Amino acid sequence: MKMMNKIKFAVFSFFLLMLTGCSKSVDYYMKHPDEARSKAETCRWKHNDSSECVNALTAVKKLDQKTFNDFFGEIFDDGDKDKNKQKNKD
């Protein structure tokens, strides 16, 4: 009987470990932005704060910040380069 309890405990532990270790990382979602946005939207609607939701929301925030910086960085960087050229001439 003790052997059966050990087997049950081992199987239960395995499934518990699988459930806790299955959340996708921020890096995964950064590489899969469509999936990150979809998961984040679902999490927002369901008010879910699981680790996977937190990772998806974090990735979306980082992706949006990167898009913002890529777009506006080009606008502001060009102006800064012109100003630096003028300073060096003086």
Phi and psi in radians as a Rosetta constraint file:
Dihedral C 1 N 2 CA 2 C 2 CIRCULARHARMONIC -1.121 0.35
Dihedral N 2 CA 2 C 2 N 3 CIRCULARHARMONIC -0.618 0.35
Dihedral C 2 N 3 CA 3 C 3 CIRCULARHARMONIC -1.111 0.35
Dihedral N 3 CA 3 C 3 N 4 CIRCULARHARMONIC -0.683 0.35
Dihedral C 3 N 4 CA 4 C 4 CIRCULARHARMONIC -1.132 0.35
Dihedral N 4 CA 4 C 4 N 5 CIRCULARHARMONIC -0.695 0.35
Dihedral C 4 N 5 CA 5 C 5 CIRCULARHARMONIC -1.130 0.35
Dihedral N 5 CA 5 C 5 N 6 CIRCULARHARMONIC -0.676 0.35
Dihedral C 5 N 6 CA 6 C 6 CIRCULARHARMONIC -1.133 0.35
Dihedral N 6 CA 6 C 6 N 7 CIRCULARHARMONIC -0.690 0.35
Dihedral C 6 N 7 CA 7 C 7 CIRCULARHARMONIC -1.161 0.35
Dihedral N 7 CA 7 C 7 N 8 CIRCULARHARMONIC -0.778 0.35
Dihedral C 7 N 8 CA 8 C 8 CIRCULARHARMONIC -1.061 0.35
Dihedral N 8 CA 8 C 8 N 9 CIRCULARHARMONIC -0.756 0.35
Dihedral C 8 N 9 CA 9 C 9 CIRCULARHARMONIC -1.100 0.35
Dihedral N 9 CA 9 C 9 N 10 CIRCULARHARMONIC -0.732 0.35
Dihedral C 9 N 10 CA 10 C 10 CIRCULARHARMONIC -1.120 0.35
Dihedral N 10 CA 10 C 10 N 11 CIRCULARHARMONIC -0.760 0.35
Dihedral C 10 N 11 CA 11 C 11 CIRCULARHARMONIC -1.147 0.35
Dihedral N 11 CA 11 C 11 N 12 CIRCULARHARMONIC -0.789 0.35
Dihedral C 11 N 12 CA 12 C 12 CIRCULARHARMONIC -1.055 0.35
Dihedral N 12 CA 12 C 12 N 13 CIRCULARHARMONIC -0.776 0.35
Dihedral C 12 N 13 CA 13 C 13 CIRCULARHARMONIC -1.090 0.35
Dihedral N 13 CA 13 C 13 N 14 CIRCULARHARMONIC -0.720 0.35
Dihedral C 13 N 14 CA 14 C 14 CIRCULARHARMONIC -1.059 0.35
Dihedral N 14 CA 14 C 14 N 15 CIRCULARHARMONIC -0.840 0.35
Dihedral C 14 N 15 CA 15 C 15 CIRCULARHARMONIC -1.173 0.35
Dihedral N 15 CA 15 C 15 N 16 CIRCULARHARMONIC -0.640 0.35
Dihedral C 15 N 16 CA 16 C 16 CIRCULARHARMONIC -1.121 0.35
Dihedral N 16 CA 16 C 16 N 17 CIRCULARHARMONIC -0.743 0.35
Dihedral C 16 N 17 CA 17 C 17 CIRCULARHARMONIC -1.108 0.35
Dihedral N 17 CA 17 C 17 N 18 CIRCULARHARMONIC -0.710 0.35
Dihedral C 17 N 18 CA 18 C 18 CIRCULARHARMONIC -1.131 0.35
Dihedral N 18 CA 18 C 18 N 19 CIRCULARHARMONIC -0.682 0.35
Dihedral C 18 N 19 CA 19 C 19 CIRCULARHARMONIC -1.193 0.35
Dihedral N 19 CA 19 C 19 N 20 CIRCULARHARMONIC -0.686 0.35
Dihedral C 19 N 20 CA 20 C 20 CIRCULARHARMONIC -1.366 0.35
Dihedral N 20 CA 20 C 20 N 21 CIRCULARHARMONIC -0.424 0.35
Dihedral C 20 N 21 CA 21 C 21 CIRCULARHARMONIC -1.716 0.35
Dihedral N 21 CA 21 C 21 N 22 CIRCULARHARMONIC 0.195 0.35
Dihedral C 21 N 22 CA 22 C 22 CIRCULARHARMONIC -1.709 0.35
Dihedral N 22 CA 22 C 22 N 23 CIRCULARHARMONIC 0.032 0.35
Dihedral C 22 N 23 CA 23 C 23 CIRCULARHARMONIC -1.316 0.35
Dihedral N 23 CA 23 C 23 N 24 CIRCULARHARMONIC 2.518 0.35
Dihedral C 23 N 24 CA 24 C 24 CIRCULARHARMONIC -1.456 0.35
Dihedral N 24 CA 24 C 24 N 25 CIRCULARHARMONIC 2.516 0.35
Dihedral C 24 N 25 CA 25 C 25 CIRCULARHARMONIC -1.438 0.35
Dihedral N 25 CA 25 C 25 N 26 CIRCULARHARMONIC 2.936 0.35
Dihedral C 25 N 26 CA 26 C 26 CIRCULARHARMONIC -1.068 0.35
Dihedral N 26 CA 26 C 26 N 27 CIRCULARHARMONIC -0.721 0.35
Dihedral C 26 N 27 CA 27 C 27 CIRCULARHARMONIC -1.051 0.35
Dihedral N 27 CA 27 C 27 N 28 CIRCULARHARMONIC -0.702 0.35
Dihedral C 27 N 28 CA 28 C 28 CIRCULARHARMONIC -1.045 0.35
Dihedral N 28 CA 28 C 28 N 29 CIRCULARHARMONIC -0.855 0.35
Dihedral C 28 N 29 CA 29 C 29 CIRCULARHARMONIC -1.166 0.35
Dihedral N 29 CA 29 C 29 N 30 CIRCULARHARMONIC -0.519 0.35
Dihedral C 29 N 30 CA 30 C 30 CIRCULARHARMONIC -1.127 0.35
Dihedral N 30 CA 30 C 30 N 31 CIRCULARHARMONIC -0.574 0.35
Dihedral C 30 N 31 CA 31 C 31 CIRCULARHARMONIC -1.457 0.35
Dihedral N 31 CA 31 C 31 N 32 CIRCULARHARMONIC -0.253 0.35
Dihedral C 31 N 32 CA 32 C 32 CIRCULARHARMONIC -2.259 0.35
Dihedral N 32 CA 32 C 32 N 33 CIRCULARHARMONIC 1.233 0.35
Dihedral C 32 N 33 CA 33 C 33 CIRCULARHARMONIC -1.085 0.35
Dihedral N 33 CA 33 C 33 N 34 CIRCULARHARMONIC -0.612 0.35
Dihedral C 33 N 34 CA 34 C 34 CIRCULARHARMONIC -1.124 0.35
Dihedral N 34 CA 34 C 34 N 35 CIRCULARHARMONIC -0.739 0.35
Dihedral C 34 N 35 CA 35 C 35 CIRCULARHARMONIC -1.159 0.35
Dihedral N 35 CA 35 C 35 N 36 CIRCULARHARMONIC -0.662 0.35
Dihedral C 35 N 36 CA 36 C 36 CIRCULARHARMONIC -1.091 0.35
Dihedral N 36 CA 36 C 36 N 37 CIRCULARHARMONIC -0.789 0.35
Dihedral C 36 N 37 CA 37 C 37 CIRCULARHARMONIC -1.137 0.35
Dihedral N 37 CA 37 C 37 N 38 CIRCULARHARMONIC -0.702 0.35
Dihedral C 37 N 38 CA 38 C 38 CIRCULARHARMONIC -1.120 0.35
Dihedral N 38 CA 38 C 38 N 39 CIRCULARHARMONIC -0.816 0.35
Dihedral C 38 N 39 CA 39 C 39 CIRCULARHARMONIC -1.130 0.35
Dihedral N 39 CA 39 C 39 N 40 CIRCULARHARMONIC -0.740 0.35
Dihedral C 39 N 40 CA 40 C 40 CIRCULARHARMONIC -1.083 0.35
Dihedral N 40 CA 40 C 40 N 41 CIRCULARHARMONIC -0.726 0.35
Dihedral C 40 N 41 CA 41 C 41 CIRCULARHARMONIC -1.107 0.35
Dihedral N 41 CA 41 C 41 N 42 CIRCULARHARMONIC -0.771 0.35
Dihedral C 41 N 42 CA 42 C 42 CIRCULARHARMONIC -1.068 0.35
Dihedral N 42 CA 42 C 42 N 43 CIRCULARHARMONIC -0.748 0.35
Dihedral C 42 N 43 CA 43 C 43 CIRCULARHARMONIC -1.127 0.35
Dihedral N 43 CA 43 C 43 N 44 CIRCULARHARMONIC -0.673 0.35
Dihedral C 43 N 44 CA 44 C 44 CIRCULARHARMONIC -1.110 0.35
Dihedral N 44 CA 44 C 44 N 45 CIRCULARHARMONIC -0.770 0.35
Dihedral C 44 N 45 CA 45 C 45 CIRCULARHARMONIC -1.170 0.35
Dihedral N 45 CA 45 C 45 N 46 CIRCULARHARMONIC -0.633 0.35
Dihedral C 45 N 46 CA 46 C 46 CIRCULARHARMONIC -1.614 0.35
Dihedral N 46 CA 46 C 46 N 47 CIRCULARHARMONIC -0.011 0.35
Dihedral C 46 N 47 CA 47 C 47 CIRCULARHARMONIC 0.923 0.35
Dihedral N 47 CA 47 C 47 N 48 CIRCULARHARMONIC 0.793 0.35
Dihedral C 47 N 48 CA 48 C 48 CIRCULARHARMONIC -1.612 0.35
Dihedral N 48 CA 48 C 48 N 49 CIRCULARHARMONIC 2.342 0.35
Dihedral C 48 N 49 CA 49 C 49 CIRCULARHARMONIC -2.121 0.35
Dihedral N 49 CA 49 C 49 N 50 CIRCULARHARMONIC 0.577 0.35
Dihedral C 49 N 50 CA 50 C 50 CIRCULARHARMONIC -1.174 0.35
Dihedral N 50 CA 50 C 50 N 51 CIRCULARHARMONIC 2.901 0.35
Dihedral C 50 N 51 CA 51 C 51 CIRCULARHARMONIC -1.093 0.35
Dihedral N 51 CA 51 C 51 N 52 CIRCULARHARMONIC -0.616 0.35
Dihedral C 51 N 52 CA 52 C 52 CIRCULARHARMONIC -1.166 0.35
Dihedral N 52 CA 52 C 52 N 53 CIRCULARHARMONIC -0.677 0.35
Dihedral C 52 N 53 CA 53 C 53 CIRCULARHARMONIC -1.150 0.35
Dihedral N 53 CA 53 C 53 N 54 CIRCULARHARMONIC -0.745 0.35
Dihedral C 53 N 54 CA 54 C 54 CIRCULARHARMONIC -1.056 0.35
Dihedral N 54 CA 54 C 54 N 55 CIRCULARHARMONIC -0.736 0.35
Dihedral C 54 N 55 CA 55 C 55 CIRCULARHARMONIC -1.129 0.35
Dihedral N 55 CA 55 C 55 N 56 CIRCULARHARMONIC -0.740 0.35
Dihedral C 55 N 56 CA 56 C 56 CIRCULARHARMONIC -1.140 0.35
Dihedral N 56 CA 56 C 56 N 57 CIRCULARHARMONIC -0.774 0.35
Dihedral C 56 N 57 CA 57 C 57 CIRCULARHARMONIC -1.124 0.35
Dihedral N 57 CA 57 C 57 N 58 CIRCULARHARMONIC -0.684 0.35
Dihedral C 57 N 58 CA 58 C 58 CIRCULARHARMONIC -1.114 0.35
Dihedral N 58 CA 58 C 58 N 59 CIRCULARHARMONIC -0.765 0.35
Dihedral C 58 N 59 CA 59 C 59 CIRCULARHARMONIC -1.111 0.35
Dihedral N 59 CA 59 C 59 N 60 CIRCULARHARMONIC -0.743 0.35
Dihedral C 59 N 60 CA 60 C 60 CIRCULARHARMONIC -1.088 0.35
Dihedral N 60 CA 60 C 60 N 61 CIRCULARHARMONIC -0.738 0.35
Dihedral C 60 N 61 CA 61 C 61 CIRCULARHARMONIC -1.071 0.35
Dihedral N 61 CA 61 C 61 N 62 CIRCULARHARMONIC -0.784 0.35
Dihedral C 61 N 62 CA 62 C 62 CIRCULARHARMONIC -1.130 0.35
Dihedral N 62 CA 62 C 62 N 63 CIRCULARHARMONIC -0.717 0.35
Dihedral C 62 N 63 CA 63 C 63 CIRCULARHARMONIC -1.113 0.35
Dihedral N 63 CA 63 C 63 N 64 CIRCULARHARMONIC -0.742 0.35
Dihedral C 63 N 64 CA 64 C 64 CIRCULARHARMONIC -1.131 0.35
Dihedral N 64 CA 64 C 64 N 65 CIRCULARHARMONIC -0.696 0.35
Dihedral C 64 N 65 CA 65 C 65 CIRCULARHARMONIC -1.144 0.35
Dihedral N 65 CA 65 C 65 N 66 CIRCULARHARMONIC -0.698 0.35
Dihedral C 65 N 66 CA 66 C 66 CIRCULARHARMONIC -1.127 0.35
Dihedral N 66 CA 66 C 66 N 67 CIRCULARHARMONIC -0.749 0.35
Dihedral C 66 N 67 CA 67 C 67 CIRCULARHARMONIC -1.085 0.35
Dihedral N 67 CA 67 C 67 N 68 CIRCULARHARMONIC -0.756 0.35
Dihedral C 67 N 68 CA 68 C 68 CIRCULARHARMONIC -1.068 0.35
Dihedral N 68 CA 68 C 68 N 69 CIRCULARHARMONIC -0.847 0.35
Dihedral C 68 N 69 CA 69 C 69 CIRCULARHARMONIC -1.126 0.35
Dihedral N 69 CA 69 C 69 N 70 CIRCULARHARMONIC -0.680 0.35
Dihedral C 69 N 70 CA 70 C 70 CIRCULARHARMONIC -1.103 0.35
Dihedral N 70 CA 70 C 70 N 71 CIRCULARHARMONIC -0.726 0.35
Dihedral C 70 N 71 CA 71 C 71 CIRCULARHARMONIC -1.293 0.35
Dihedral N 71 CA 71 C 71 N 72 CIRCULARHARMONIC -0.969 0.35
Dihedral C 71 N 72 CA 72 C 72 CIRCULARHARMONIC -1.375 0.35
Dihedral N 72 CA 72 C 72 N 73 CIRCULARHARMONIC -0.441 0.35
Dihedral C 72 N 73 CA 73 C 73 CIRCULARHARMONIC -1.075 0.35
Dihedral N 73 CA 73 C 73 N 74 CIRCULARHARMONIC -0.679 0.35
Dihedral C 73 N 74 CA 74 C 74 CIRCULARHARMONIC -1.128 0.35
Dihedral N 74 CA 74 C 74 N 75 CIRCULARHARMONIC -0.692 0.35
Dihedral C 74 N 75 CA 75 C 75 CIRCULARHARMONIC -1.149 0.35
Dihedral N 75 CA 75 C 75 N 76 CIRCULARHARMONIC -0.848 0.35
Dihedral C 75 N 76 CA 76 C 76 CIRCULARHARMONIC -1.347 0.35
Dihedral N 76 CA 76 C 76 N 77 CIRCULARHARMONIC -0.582 0.35
Dihedral C 76 N 77 CA 77 C 77 CIRCULARHARMONIC -1.121 0.35
Dihedral N 77 CA 77 C 77 N 78 CIRCULARHARMONIC -0.706 0.35
Dihedral C 77 N 78 CA 78 C 78 CIRCULARHARMONIC -1.068 0.35
Dihedral N 78 CA 78 C 78 N 79 CIRCULARHARMONIC -0.717 0.35
Dihedral C 78 N 79 CA 79 C 79 CIRCULARHARMONIC -1.166 0.35
Dihedral N 79 CA 79 C 79 N 80 CIRCULARHARMONIC -0.689 0.35
Dihedral C 79 N 80 CA 80 C 80 CIRCULARHARMONIC -1.150 0.35
Dihedral N 80 CA 80 C 80 N 81 CIRCULARHARMONIC -0.663 0.35
Dihedral C 80 N 81 CA 81 C 81 CIRCULARHARMONIC -1.108 0.35
Dihedral N 81 CA 81 C 81 N 82 CIRCULARHARMONIC -0.715 0.35
Dihedral C 81 N 82 CA 82 C 82 CIRCULARHARMONIC -1.128 0.35
Dihedral N 82 CA 82 C 82 N 83 CIRCULARHARMONIC -0.707 0.35
Dihedral C 82 N 83 CA 83 C 83 CIRCULARHARMONIC -1.134 0.35
Dihedral N 83 CA 83 C 83 N 84 CIRCULARHARMONIC -0.709 0.35
Dihedral C 83 N 84 CA 84 C 84 CIRCULARHARMONIC -1.141 0.35
Dihedral N 84 CA 84 C 84 N 85 CIRCULARHARMONIC -0.639 0.35
Dihedral C 84 N 85 CA 85 C 85 CIRCULARHARMONIC -1.127 0.35
Dihedral N 85 CA 85 C 85 N 86 CIRCULARHARMONIC -0.711 0.35
Dihedral C 85 N 86 CA 86 C 86 CIRCULARHARMONIC -1.174 0.35
Dihedral N 86 CA 86 C 86 N 87 CIRCULARHARMONIC -0.683 0.35
Dihedral C 86 N 87 CA 87 C 87 CIRCULARHARMONIC -1.116 0.35
Dihedral N 87 CA 87 C 87 N 88 CIRCULARHARMONIC -0.700 0.35
Dihedral C 87 N 88 CA 88 C 88 CIRCULARHARMONIC -1.202 0.35
Dihedral N 88 CA 88 C 88 N 89 CIRCULARHARMONIC -0.496 0.35
Dihedral C 88 N 89 CA 89 C 89 CIRCULARHARMONIC -1.245 0.35
Dihedral N 89 CA 89 C 89 N 90 CIRCULARHARMONIC -0.567 0.35
